[in-house]
Amino acid sequence: MRIKSDFTIQKVGGAYVAVPVGESSRHFHGMVRLNESGAFVWGLMAEKDCSEEELVDAILARYEVEREVAAADVSRVLAVLREHQILV
């Protein structure tokens, strides 16, 4: 999985927002708000294709959480990104 190239993420205050630019802005007229770990996952997928397992492992390497918590967090982020058709 990878983030579509015509989305960008910005830090606004204490949160992160993902917005469409280019072609995606014709179909998606909003923004997606992410917390710090969601933005971390976004950054990984913006750089390269990642599997869900790779994303969970990256969360585990960065944060002190149990695997089940990391897997649930990654799953929630991916569900939002899929819902808004932000993944390729």
Contacts in CASP RR format, 6 or more apart in sequence:
PFRMAT RR
TARGET T0000
AUTHOR 0000-0000-0000
METHOD contacts of the structure
MODEL  1
MRIKSDFTIQKVGGAYVAVPVGESSRHFHGMVRLNESGAFVWGLMAEKDC
SEEELVDAILARYEVEREVAAADVSRVLAVLREHQILV
1 45 0 8 1.000
1 49 0 8 1.000
1 50 0 8 1.000
1 51 0 8 1.000
1 52 0 8 1.000
1 78 0 8 1.000
1 87 0 8 1.000
1 88 0 8 1.000
2 45 0 8 1.000
2 46 0 8 1.000
2 48 0 8 1.000
2 49 0 8 1.000
2 50 0 8 1.000
2 87 0 8 1.000
2 88 0 8 1.000
3 42 0 8 1.000
3 43 0 8 1.000
3 45 0 8 1.000
3 46 0 8 1.000
3 81 0 8 1.000
3 86 0 8 1.000
3 87 0 8 1.000
3 88 0 8 1.000
4 24 0 8 1.000
4 85 0 8 1.000
4 86 0 8 1.000
4 87 0 8 1.000
4 88 0 8 1.000
6 20 0 8 1.000
6 21 0 8 1.000
6 22 0 8 1.000
6 23 0 8 1.000
6 24 0 8 1.000
6 25 0 8 1.000
7 18 0 8 1.000
7 19 0 8 1.000
7 20 0 8 1.000
7 21 0 8 1.000
7 24 0 8 1.000
7 86 0 8 1.000
8 18 0 8 1.000
8 19 0 8 1.000
8 21 0 8 1.000
9 16 0 8 1.000
9 17 0 8 1.000
9 18 0 8 1.000
9 19 0 8 1.000
9 34 0 8 1.000
9 39 0 8 1.000
9 42 0 8 1.000
9 43 0 8 1.000
9 46 0 8 1.000
10 16 0 8 1.000
10 17 0 8 1.000
10 19 0 8 1.000
11 39 0 8 1.000
15 33 0 8 1.000
15 34 0 8 1.000
15 35 0 8 1.000
16 33 0 8 1.000
16 34 0 8 1.000
16 35 0 8 1.000
16 36 0 8 1.000
16 38 0 8 1.000
16 39 0 8 1.000
16 42 0 8 1.000
17 31 0 8 1.000
17 32 0 8 1.000
17 33 0 8 1.000
17 34 0 8 1.000
18 31 0 8 1.000
18 32 0 8 1.000
18 34 0 8 1.000
18 42 0 8 1.000
18 86 0 8 1.000
19 25 0 8 1.000
19 30 0 8 1.000
19 31 0 8 1.000
19 32 0 8 1.000
20 27 0 8 1.000
20 28 0 8 1.000
20 30 0 8 1.000
24 86 0 8 1.000
27 85 0 8 1.000
28 84 0 8 1.000
28 85 0 8 1.000
28 86 0 8 1.000
32 80 0 8 1.000
32 81 0 8 1.000
32 84 0 8 1.000
32 86 0 8 1.000
34 42 0 8 1.000
34 77 0 8 1.000
37 59 0 8 1.000
37 63 0 8 1.000
37 73 0 8 1.000
37 77 0 8 1.000
38 73 0 8 1.000
38 77 0 8 1.000
40 58 0 8 1.000
40 59 0 8 1.000
40 62 0 8 1.000
41 55 0 8 1.000
41 58 0 8 1.000
41 59 0 8 1.000
41 74 0 8 1.000
41 77 0 8 1.000
41 78 0 8 1.000
42 77 0 8 1.000
42 81 0 8 1.000
44 50 0 8 1.000
44 54 0 8 1.000
44 55 0 8 1.000
44 58 0 8 1.000
45 55 0 8 1.000
45 87 0 8 1.000
50 58 0 8 1.000
52 71 0 8 1.000
52 74 0 8 1.000
52 75 0 8 1.000
52 78 0 8 1.000
55 74 0 8 1.000
55 78 0 8 1.000
56 67 0 8 1.000
56 70 0 8 1.000
56 71 0 8 1.000
56 74 0 8 1.000
59 65 0 8 1.000
59 70 0 8 1.000
59 73 0 8 1.000
59 74 0 8 1.000
60 67 0 8 1.000
60 70 0 8 1.000
63 70 0 8 1.000
65 73 0 8 1.000
78 87 0 8 1.000
81 87 0 8 1.000
END
